[in-house]
Amino acid sequence: MNDDSAEQFELEIAEGIGTIARADWDAALKTDDSPFLEWDWLEAMERSGAATRETGWAPFHIVIRDHRTRRIAAACPVYLKSHSMGEFVFDHGWADAASRAGLRYYPKLLVGVPFTPHTGRRLITAPHVDRATMLRVLAGALVTLCDDNKLSGVHVNFCEADEAAALKRAGFLERAGYQYHWTNNGFHTFHDYLLRLKHKRRAAVRHEREAIAQAGIEIRVHSGEEIPDAMFPTMYRIYLSTIEKLYWGRQYLTEEFFTLLGKNFKRNMSFVAAYSNRRVIAGAICLEKAGVLYGRYWGCFKDVRFLHFNVCYYAGIEHAIDRGLVRFEPGAGGEYKWLRGFDPALTRSMHYIAHPGLRKAVADFVGRERREVQRWIEAGHEKSQLKPPPPSDEEQQ
């Protein structure tokens, strides 16, 4: 497909994922796309009231169709935001600077998935089209949508490297960040993972695991269709338990959202549950797809020392090893993850800022920030709590 063939496509703005046929949207996804891009997940967000105009997440998804076949050739989840909450790429300082300069920062456009800080495709291109061409089309469409509506900017969060490159050519600024990811480097058992940890950390993990066992707490992982329907209300209460304990906590998700997950999304769900006297006292809500485990929400009804580390990290690592998963992404923040073998991984976001003065200030900031992020990623790997793997037989020869 050459650039001229882009004329065969038509752009639509869909006010809600529910206006797009489920089969059409999902047909444009790759098998290794994250579960957070699937129609059922996005529809649950919107239908439950979590991501709607009323909550500051007005959906205006871009869809590009082949006008001859009506198939989706490209798409991206887009929200008109009236605030910057629930994004995990923090631009509150930019909004404050704009306000001081007399500029209107909100509303803005966000390309991403609500309340979910994971890296993956944000600019969806169907398997049957040329991705490079459609990335240019989507990037141009986002800039046009922003400029024509006199918005402050477009923000594409946690995108892939090829998307970042295409957006940069369209005038977006690149911002770097990092998260802590665990990678399965040939581990066959949890003991293999322990052996790779440096001595001090290995002793700490063993101590923390033994303390939970001695407290009579059992941790189990329920996945997919084996999750009982009755567990989804428990998941909701688990989610609320953390929100209610933190003064900065903000409830984004509703009980209906968890009900919809139980009805339509079990296939991608995993629930780590801690039991005491056969009652759930804590849990971590995770998703799983294409060899990756995504940790999302944790909560507890009873505070027990080391319970958080066991439920959120060790049980997830053990589950990933047992299932042959290649990566475990436990979510944003927390350098205590690094102490347990989660090494820093680069994240990218791209930002189109319409006002020239604000754009220059943001460009200066992200340039300095990017250098600091790169330094820590390099240092984090150099000082990793996991020892290098032993050389293979071929490497020894």
Protein Blocks (a to p, Z undefined) as FASTA:
>chain_A
ZZklmmmpccdddebjklpcfklmmmmpcfkbcfklpmklmmmmmmnomacfknopaccd
dddddfklopafbdcdddddfbfehklpacklmmmmmmmnopafbdcdddddehiacddd
fbdcdfkbcfklmmmmmmmmmmmmmmmnopabdcdehiafklmmmmmmnopacddddddd
dddehiabfklmmmmpcfklmmmmmmmmmmmmmnopacdddehjllcfklmmmmmmmmmm
mmmmpmkbccfbdfklmmmmmmmmmmmgccddddeehiafbdcddddeehiacdfbdcdf
bdcehklmmmmmmmmmmmmmmnopabdcebeehjllmmnopacdddddddddfblklmmm
mmmmmmmmmmmmmmmmmmmmmmocbdcddddfklmZZ
